[in-house]
């Protein structure tokens, strides 16, 4: 039931005598990262009680998706549950796409007034609709469309990367201070996304 070739080309049989010090250190590092992701959640909800700004809720949602993505792709989730391969694929795709969609909505509401025009904000909001549609296609495509599911899904992120870049450049040119945080925070994720697209 694999959705893309990497499920098979990267598969390995591993005979393990149990946990090694190196594997435990790696899992502890990932668990610490998951713990760090909990802090923005607490802060977002605390700030929302005072500020009532929508961008805090979008950021909280993005952090939840990042938390799930980290648990699933690192394999740490298997310490607490035994999800099926189908469930892992579903969680991975939904958390990746959902995190980027939430980030787009966050960016649309976070930028200062006057630093983006209506076209920029609309493009970000449309991105938050575009991504779930392609994620659903990736997860549900069957028959003759199944071999196209992964290539089209990954290619669907090319306009998303373009939109984020276009918006950040526009905000930077208009002197936005908020965009500096956006660039610093999202550039690594955008590079990972570009790497995933190219590696397809």
C-alpha positions as CSV (number, residue, x, y, z in Angstrom):
1,X,0.0,0.0,0.0
2,X,3.0,2.3,-0.4
3,X,2.1,5.7,-1.9
4,X,5.6,6.4,-3.2
5,X,8.8,4.6,-4.2
6,X,10.7,5.7,-1.2
7,X,8.7,3.3,1.0
8,X,10.4,0.5,-0.8
9,X,13.7,1.9,-2.0
10,X,14.6,3.0,1.5
11,X,13.3,-0.1,3.3
12,X,15.7,-2.1,5.4
13,X,15.6,-5.2,7.4
14,X,17.3,-4.6,10.7
15,X,18.2,-7.2,13.3
16,X,18.5,-5.4,16.7
17,X,19.4,-6.8,20.0
18,X,17.5,-3.9,21.6
19,X,18.2,-0.3,22.4
20,X,21.8,1.0,22.0
21,X,23.2,4.0,23.8
22,X,23.3,5.9,20.5
23,X,19.6,5.1,19.7
24,X,18.5,6.1,23.2
25,X,20.4,9.4,23.0
26,X,18.8,10.1,19.6
27,X,15.3,9.4,21.0
28,X,16.0,11.5,24.1
29,X,17.0,14.4,21.8
30,X,13.8,14.0,19.8
31,X,11.8,13.8,23.0
32,X,13.4,17.0,24.2
33,X,12.5,18.7,20.9
34,X,8.9,17.5,21.4
35,X,9.0,19.0,24.9
36,X,10.2,22.3,23.5
37,X,7.3,22.3,21.0
38,X,4.9,22.2,24.0
39,X,6.2,25.6,25.2
40,X,4.9,27.7,22.3
41,X,1.5,26.0,22.7
42,X,1.3,27.2,26.3
43,X,2.5,30.7,25.4
44,X,0.1,30.9,22.4
45,X,-3.0,30.2,24.6
46,X,-1.8,32.5,27.4
47,X,-1.2,35.3,24.9
48,X,-4.5,34.7,23.2
49,X,-6.4,35.2,26.4
50,X,-5.0,38.8,26.5
51,X,-4.5,39.7,22.8
52,X,-7.4,37.8,21.1
53,X,-5.4,37.9,17.9
54,X,-6.2,35.0,15.4
55,X,-2.6,34.5,14.4
56,X,-1.9,33.0,17.9
57,X,-4.4,30.2,17.2
58,X,-2.9,29.5,13.7
59,X,0.5,29.3,15.3
60,X,-0.7,26.9,18.0
61,X,-2.2,24.7,15.3
62,X,1.0,24.8,13.3
63,X,2.9,23.7,16.4
64,X,0.5,20.8,17.0
65,X,1.1,19.6,13.5
66,X,4.9,20.0,13.9
67,X,4.7,18.0,17.1
68,X,2.9,15.1,15.3
69,X,5.3,15.3,12.3
70,X,8.3,15.0,14.7
71,X,6.7,12.1,16.6
72,X,5.8,10.2,13.4
73,X,8.9,10.8,11.2
74,X,11.4,10.2,13.9
75,X,9.7,6.9,14.9
76,X,9.3,8.1,18.5
77,X,5.6,7.4,18.3
78,X,6.3,3.7,18.3
79,X,7.5,4.0,21.9
80,X,3.9,4.8,22.9
81,X,1.7,3.1,20.3
82,X,1.9,0.6,17.4
83,X,0.2,2.4,14.5
84,X,-0.2,0.6,11.2
85,X,1.9,1.7,8.2
86,X,-1.3,3.3,6.7
87,X,-1.9,5.3,9.9
88,X,1.7,6.5,9.9
89,X,1.4,7.6,6.3
90,X,-1.8,9.4,7.0
91,X,-0.4,11.1,10.1
92,X,2.8,12.1,8.3
93,X,1.0,13.6,5.2
94,X,-1.7,15.3,7.3
95,X,0.7,16.8,9.8
96,X,3.1,18.0,7.1
97,X,0.4,19.6,4.9
98,X,-1.6,20.8,7.9
99,X,1.4,22.5,9.4
100,X,2.2,24.4,6.2
101,X,-1.5,25.4,5.8
102,X,-1.6,26.7,9.4
103,X,1.7,28.5,8.8
104,X,0.2,30.2,5.7
105,X,-2.9,31.4,7.7
106,X,-0.5,32.5,10.5
107,X,1.6,34.5,8.1
108,X,-1.5,36.2,6.6
109,X,-2.7,37.4,10.0
110,X,0.7,38.0,11.7
111,X,2.2,40.6,9.2
112,X,1.8,44.2,10.3
113,X,-0.9,46.3,8.5
114,X,0.4,47.9,5.4
115,X,3.3,45.5,4.9
116,X,1.3,43.1,2.7
117,X,-1.4,44.1,0.2
118,X,-4.7,42.2,-0.1
119,X,-3.3,40.0,-2.9
120,X,-0.5,38.7,-0.7
121,X,-2.9,37.9,2.1
122,X,-5.4,36.2,-0.2
123,X,-2.6,34.1,-1.8
124,X,-1.6,32.8,1.7
125,X,-5.2,32.0,2.5
126,X,-5.7,30.2,-0.8
127,X,-2.5,28.2,0.0
128,X,-4.3,27.0,3.1
129,X,-7.0,25.5,0.9
130,X,-4.7,24.3,-1.9
131,X,-2.6,22.1,0.4
132,X,-5.4,20.1,2.1
133,X,-6.9,19.4,-1.4
134,X,-3.6,17.9,-2.6
135,X,-3.0,16.1,0.7
136,X,-6.5,14.4,0.3
137,X,-5.6,13.5,-3.3
138,X,-2.3,12.0,-2.1
139,X,-4.0,9.9,0.5
140,X,-7.1,8.8,-1.5
141,X,-5.9,8.5,-5.1
142,X,-6.4,5.0,-6.4
143,X,-6.5,3.0,-9.6
144,X,-4.7,4.7,-12.5
145,X,-4.1,7.8,-10.4
146,X,-2.2,6.0,-7.6
147,X,1.2,6.1,-9.3
148,X,0.7,9.8,-9.9
149,X,-0.2,10.5,-6.2
150,X,3.3,11.1,-4.8
151,X,4.8,13.1,-7.8
152,X,1.8,15.4,-8.1
153,X,1.6,15.8,-4.3
154,X,5.2,16.8,-4.0
155,X,5.0,19.1,-7.1
156,X,1.9,20.8,-5.6
157,X,4.3,22.3,-3.0
158,X,6.3,24.2,-5.7
159,X,3.7,27.0,-6.0
160,X,3.4,27.0,-2.1
161,X,7.2,27.7,-1.8
162,X,6.9,30.3,-4.5
163,X,4.0,32.0,-2.6
164,X,5.8,32.1,0.7
165,X,9.0,33.5,-1.0
166,X,7.0,36.1,-2.9
167,X,5.2,37.2,0.3
168,X,8.3,37.3,2.4
169,X,10.2,39.4,-0.2
170,X,7.3,41.8,-0.5
171,X,7.0,42.2,3.3
172,X,10.8,42.7,3.6
173,X,10.8,45.4,0.9
174,X,8.1,47.2,2.8
175,X,10.1,47.2,6.0
176,X,8.1,44.6,7.9
177,X,9.8,43.6,11.2
178,X,7.5,40.5,11.6
179,X,8.8,39.0,8.4
180,X,12.2,38.7,9.9
181,X,10.8,36.2,12.4
182,X,9.0,34.5,9.5
183,X,12.2,34.1,7.4
184,X,14.2,32.8,10.4
185,X,11.5,30.3,11.5
186,X,10.3,29.0,8.1
187,X,13.4,29.0,5.9
188,X,14.7,25.7,7.4
189,X,11.3,24.1,6.8
190,X,11.1,25.5,3.3
191,X,14.6,24.1,2.5
192,X,13.4,20.7,3.8
193,X,10.3,20.9,1.6
194,X,12.5,21.8,-1.4
195,X,14.8,18.9,-0.6
196,X,11.8,16.5,-0.4
197,X,10.5,17.8,-3.8
198,X,13.8,17.4,-5.5
199,X,14.5,13.9,-3.9
200,X,11.2,12.7,-5.5
